[in-house]
Amino acid sequence: MSRWRKVKQGKAEEAPASKKERPEAPALPVCAGVGLRLKAFLTDTFMITMPILYIIIYLIMGSREGFREHLAEGWLYIIVIHMSIVVLLWRLKGQTPGMKAYDLYLVDPHDDAKPGWVKCLLRYVMMQTAILSGIGLILPFVMRNNEALQDIVSGTCIVHRP
């Protein structure tokens, strides 16, 4: 009996080895657009950073003048508290309040899961570096996948999942 008859009658089990399809590699997620990421960042600035600033300046340092006298110490407190909150939220929930408002999630693009502690901490440090450098601000507009400096260095990506 020919192969064609076996296939037609449903008796053929598998195709010849030369015609087998290769499994495709899973596609990496596309990073969310710059506009959504900027809106989430601004929302986080007001929801996370502003309360920290108020607490440090008026409750810890006593006044604006006290903050001005101990400027380095005050900013160190602000940065450490902000970093702790943001890294903790990224690691545990995969998003900050601003990211949640716009359905954005921080993922490791290779396994589509929440990134580990080291990646979250590296992302935070590189995000601050990107904000302070000119190239870090321009990079997402130039990159094909909307990747920012912190995405490239930390191996993470912010994706939009409505």
C-alpha positions as CSV (number, residue, x, y, z in Angstrom):
1,M,0.0,0.0,0.0
2,S,1.4,3.4,-0.9
3,R,2.0,6.2,1.5
4,W,-0.8,8.3,-0.1
5,R,-3.4,5.5,0.6
6,K,-2.2,5.2,4.2
7,V,-2.6,8.9,4.7
8,K,-6.0,9.0,3.1
9,Q,-7.2,6.1,5.2
10,G,-5.8,7.7,8.4
11,K,-3.3,4.9,9.0
12,A,-0.1,6.9,8.5
13,E,1.4,8.0,11.8
14,E,3.9,10.7,11.0
15,A,5.4,12.5,8.0
16,P,8.8,11.6,6.7
17,A,11.8,13.1,8.5
18,S,12.6,15.6,5.7
19,K,9.2,17.3,6.0
20,K,9.0,17.7,9.7
21,E,8.5,21.2,10.9
22,R,11.0,22.7,13.3
23,P,9.6,24.3,16.4
24,E,9.9,28.1,16.3
25,A,11.6,30.0,19.0
26,P,9.2,32.1,21.1
27,A,9.1,35.7,20.1
28,L,10.5,38.2,22.6
29,P,7.9,40.7,23.9
30,V,7.9,44.2,22.5
31,C,8.6,46.9,25.0
32,A,5.7,49.3,25.7
33,G,5.7,52.7,23.9
34,V,7.6,55.6,25.3
35,G,4.4,57.6,25.9
36,L,2.8,55.1,28.2
37,R,6.1,54.6,30.1
38,L,6.5,58.3,30.5
39,K,3.0,58.7,31.9
40,A,3.6,55.8,34.4
41,F,6.9,57.5,35.4
42,L,5.2,60.8,36.1
43,T,2.4,59.1,38.0
44,D,5.0,57.3,40.1
45,T,6.8,60.6,40.7
46,F,3.7,62.1,42.3
47,M,2.5,58.9,44.1
48,I,5.9,57.7,45.5
49,T,8.5,60.4,45.3
50,M,6.5,63.4,46.5
51,P,5.3,61.8,49.8
52,I,8.9,60.7,50.5
53,L,10.2,64.3,49.8
54,Y,7.6,65.8,52.1
55,I,8.4,63.3,54.9
56,I,12.2,63.8,54.7
57,I,12.1,67.6,54.3
58,Y,9.5,68.5,56.9
59,L,9.3,65.5,59.4
60,I,12.9,64.2,59.4
61,M,14.9,67.4,58.6
62,G,12.5,69.8,60.3
63,S,12.2,72.4,57.6
64,R,13.4,73.5,54.2
65,E,16.2,75.3,55.8
66,G,17.2,72.2,57.7
67,F,17.1,70.2,54.5
68,R,19.2,72.9,52.7
69,E,21.8,72.7,55.5
70,H,22.1,68.9,55.2
71,L,21.4,68.6,51.5
72,A,23.6,65.5,50.8
73,E,22.2,63.6,53.8
74,G,18.6,64.5,52.8
75,W,19.0,63.3,49.2
76,L,20.7,60.1,50.4
77,Y,17.6,59.4,52.6
78,I,15.3,60.1,49.7
79,I,17.1,58.0,47.1
80,V,17.5,55.0,49.5
81,I,13.8,55.0,50.5
82,H,12.7,55.5,46.9
83,M,15.0,52.7,45.6
84,S,13.8,50.3,48.3
85,I,10.1,50.9,47.5
86,V,10.4,50.8,43.7
87,V,12.7,47.7,43.6
88,L,10.5,45.9,46.1
89,L,7.3,46.7,44.0
90,W,9.1,45.6,40.8
91,R,10.2,42.3,42.3
92,L,7.1,41.4,44.1
93,K,4.3,42.7,41.9
94,G,6.1,43.4,38.6
95,Q,4.7,47.0,38.6
96,T,4.6,50.2,40.4
97,P,1.4,52.2,41.0
98,G,2.0,54.3,37.9
99,M,2.7,51.2,35.8
100,K,-0.5,49.6,37.2
101,A,-2.5,52.6,36.1
102,Y,-1.5,52.1,32.5
103,D,-1.4,48.2,32.5
104,L,2.3,48.0,32.3
105,Y,4.4,45.1,33.6
106,L,8.1,44.7,34.2
107,V,9.2,41.3,32.8
108,D,12.3,39.3,32.0
109,P,11.7,39.0,28.2
110,H,13.4,35.6,28.0
111,D,10.9,33.8,30.2
112,D,8.1,36.4,30.5
113,A,8.3,36.3,34.3
114,K,9.1,38.9,36.9
115,P,12.8,39.7,37.0
116,G,15.0,38.8,40.0
117,W,16.4,41.1,42.7
118,V,19.7,41.8,41.0
119,K,18.0,42.7,37.7
120,C,15.5,45.0,39.5
121,L,18.3,46.7,41.4
122,L,20.5,47.1,38.2
123,R,17.5,48.5,36.4
124,Y,16.9,51.1,39.0
125,V,20.6,52.2,39.0
126,M,20.6,52.4,35.2
127,M,17.3,54.2,35.2
128,Q,18.8,57.0,37.3
129,T,21.9,57.0,35.0
130,A,19.6,57.3,31.9
131,I,17.7,60.2,33.5
132,L,21.0,62.1,34.2
133,S,22.5,61.4,30.8
134,G,21.4,62.8,27.5
135,I,21.8,59.6,25.6
136,G,19.7,57.7,28.1
137,L,16.8,60.0,27.3
138,I,17.1,59.8,23.5
139,L,17.7,56.0,23.3
140,P,14.1,54.8,23.5
141,F,13.1,57.0,20.6
142,V,15.9,55.6,18.4
143,M,15.8,51.9,19.3
144,R,13.7,49.6,17.1
145,N,12.1,47.9,20.1
146,N,11.6,51.1,22.2
147,E,14.3,49.8,24.6
148,A,15.8,52.3,27.1
149,L,19.3,52.1,28.6
150,Q,18.0,50.4,31.7
151,D,16.2,47.8,29.6
152,I,19.3,46.9,27.6
153,V,21.7,46.8,30.6
154,S,19.4,44.9,33.0
155,G,17.9,42.5,30.5
156,T,14.3,43.6,31.4
157,C,11.4,45.0,29.5
158,I,8.2,46.9,30.3
159,V,5.3,45.4,28.4
160,H,1.7,46.6,27.9
161,R,-0.9,44.1,28.7
162,P,-4.4,45.6,28.7
